[in-house]
Amino acid sequence: MNHHHILLISQHPHGHLNPSIQLAINLTRVGARVTLATTISGFHKLKSLPPHHNLSFASFSDGHDDDPNAAKSPGYVHDLKRLGSENLANLIQTMSKTGNKITLLVFTLFLPWAGSVARQLNIPSALFLIQTATSFSIYNRLFNSRDGIFTVNKHIDSNNSFSLKLPGLPMFKQGDLPTFALPNNPFFADMSFVMQQHLQFLDENPNTHVLINTLNGLEHDSVKSIQNSVVVGPLVNSFSVSIDQEPYFQWLDLQSDKSVVFVSFGSMSVLTKTQKEEILHGLIEFKRPFLLVLREDDIEINELNKKVGGKGLIVGWCAQTKVLNHRSIACFVTHCGWNSVLESMVAGVAVVGYPLFADQTTNAKMVEEVWGNGVRIGVGEGMVVVREEVKRCLKVVMGGGERAEGIKKRVEKWKKVAEEMVEDGGSLMLNLKLFLESVH
């Protein structure tokens, strides 16, 4: 096998970096040397990681070095393409001059210009999907240059609802599609621009591999529809620190097996006061112990814990992967970010999906109607879920009965698939080895 030096570039939000870090580690395990790079504004997240053999870190400027929230501004993608392209090329050339020649560039979804930089420098490249193959298939159906729904209908009325059918999958209504890909979303113009660039690059470079963070058989038709696809999942965080003595782990240790409702909405979701109140009341009225993660200040969390009493525990942060694998966890109420859904599958925990934005809506649809490992909460105006709906969904998953048993069987199925993929000699490492051997 060729001894590759891979440059893997990612944007800096945790949802992008976490799977990128794990992919980088796995690539080193099959013999590659990897440099993982992100924007200067997010570089501190990499510098804080424990050292790992054959893994190093670098950064490039996106023109917003002092603003880690720049990506939330519409139009940012144009700055990123213009300045990122120039600075990425400089980084690659500088590394080459110092004896660290790059032999393969891997770039995450939402960085399509990186492929063009690699082509200009005569370096092979691969696209890394940090979302599902299904989401990417939806983007293709909406934005491809031949018959994409929004390409053909450039002036589509965002008030008119529409549905979308993909091979082997149920009908996707408008509320099931990634929110940023809808015309009435403020990020629609950016999403259109980025996805059209991705699809155009793949059309012009048909030998480019597409690495997909998914499980074998989980998205069969969607993976099959992507040319040169390579399944490289499940990419679940293995950079865990010794935190078992944190108070919330001590609290979990006191709970019965499969008794606790774990509630967490990721690093970017922001709940309104009404959303938090309804969720909290639903949890209290369900009368099962719960661990609720809310990104509030310590004073507010202390006040909420007094209000909850002994019915549950509220914390400002937790080690999600380790919590999901704790024996006491019965189900996971989540925003359905792809990393969180995949972590729940690996841990063998049923999902109650409360999607808020981006691809979360699509993931929640798949959880309930395709993968069968959970249910999706119904929401009202302003994405608010009422406490009765919270209790209904928890009862479906935890209350016994035929549907709960069906969910349990599907949860066990996907956990077994994940275990077989990551074991010694499993398909995860084999796929990576074959991929690297094919790159010249």
C-alpha angles and dihedrals in degrees: 000000000000113000098237129197103207126197109204115189126194140166113253107247111112091244088062100036100045097063090038091056091050092047089050091052092049091049090055089051091060093051106273129126110228135198112193114202135185137163120300091245091061100034093104089070089063096042090058093059121105114258118267129193113262092002121113134165137231139167141216132198123251092185092259101080095152097043115073089177096056092109089067090067117092110244095032091117091068092054089046093053095046100043098026092055093052095044095044090053089050091050093051093047093047092051091050092053090053093053096264099112114183114230098178134023118206115190129187128235112283093037100085095148090067090073090057091051090053092049092051090052093045093244122140114242141194133199116231115207110213088180128058125288085240093059090049090050088054091051089050092051091049102040113022114126096238108052106345111154094234093036092057094037101044093166099043113161107246090207092064111086119221139182133224130208124202126186113277094003136098121256114288113219120204091265090057095058126091105278096224089059094061121096095233093057117099090228095052095102091051093046092049091050094047097044094046088053092050093049093044091051092051091048092051093043105040093171093062112117121229114212113207126199098215143104128267109270094003093108103013100158096040093049090046091053092058112083116234092005120173122193107223101164161147090064102180123164114271095170094097122158126209101273103135089119093063110123093247091058089051088051092048090051089061093056127090122256114280093001106110128090108215115205124189134146104196133248100297107036115102117199123208120235090255093050091051093047094051093046092048094048091046090053094048093048092048087065099216123118113265140190110210123190114206124169095226132128119274094254094057092045090052090051092049092050090054089052092048094048113186095335094095147332129257120202135175095227140000140180094261100193093050093046092051089055094051114115092235097061114106102171142354123232102201145162086240097240105169095247090053094048091049092047090053090052093050090048093046096239126144118239134229103193123212102172119193109175148336116026092340091096091055092047092051090051090053093046093057104032107027114020093033096210097124150341136272122235116234113232135200134206114332091018088283118155117204120229092246090060091050090053092045093055094045090051091051092054101035105023100081124236134113098303094048089051090051091052090048092054092050091047090053091047095055092043090055091048090052093048092051091050097052099040120104107287091015125143096260096070093032091056091050092049092050091046094053092045089056094053115092 
